[in-house]
Amino acid sequence: MYLENIKGPQDVKSLQRKDLQVLANEVRTALLQKLNRHGGHIGLNLGMVEATIALHYVFDSPMDKMVFDVSHQSYCHKLLKGGS
């Protein structure tokens, strides 16, 4: 389990590239569980998983700022920055 060990964007950078798909699957599962309990927009969140992981893997968050089109796209970002 990678997601439970992510405390911030730097932890995404420490993963090997082959592990990023496993992380993406874990993020999707976590999003589906949270959205099932609390409601929310599923499609926009699921569509941003790989893109958000790639942004955190390549860029230096929080120094490099990220702007999301709508807040529904930022749930994955919140998980990867250590939020729940």
N, C-alpha and C positions, 0 to 999 in steps of 0.2 A: 504494500500500500504506500503510494507516494504522496497522495493528497494530504493524509493525516500528518505528514512530516513537513509540509510546506508552511513556513511561518512568515514568508515574505518572498518577493520576486527573486532575490538572490538564490533561494533554494531551487527555483526552476532552472536557473543557469547551471547549477551543480549536477543536474541530471545528464545522462548520456542521451544522445539523439534517439537511440532505439527505445528509450524509456518514455519518450514524450507521448507516444500513442497510448501507452498504458495510463499515463496521467490524464490524457484526454478522455479516455473511457471512464476513469474514476470521477472526473469533473462532471461528465454527463450524468452519471448515476446520482451524484450528490445534488445536482441541479433538479433532476426529476423528482427526487425524494422531497426536497425543500418546496418545490413548486406544487407538488401534489398536496402537501400539508397546508401551505399558505396561499396558494394561488399565484398567478402571474403569467407572463408571456413566455411560453416554452420555445417557440420557433426561433425567435431572435436570439435567445440565450444559447440554444444548441448550435445555431449557425455560427456563433462567434468563438466556439471553444478552441479549435486549432489556431485561428487567427490570434486570439489573445495569448495563448501559450507561446506562439512564435514571437509576438511582440515582447513578451517578458524574457524570452530566451535570447533575443538579439539586442534589445535596447536596455538601457540602464534605468529602470524604474526604481525609485520615483524621480530621479534627476531628469530623465527624459519624460516629458509629459505626454499623456495619452488622452485623446478626446474621443468619446463615443457619441455616435449619432443620437441615440436615445438611451435612457438609463437602463432599459431592458437588456441592452447589449453588455452591460458592465457587471453582471452578476458573476461571471467567470473571473473577471479581474478582481472582484472582491474576495473570491475564494483564494486566488493566488497571492493576494497581498496579506493573507493571514486572517481575513474576516471569515465569518461563518454564515 
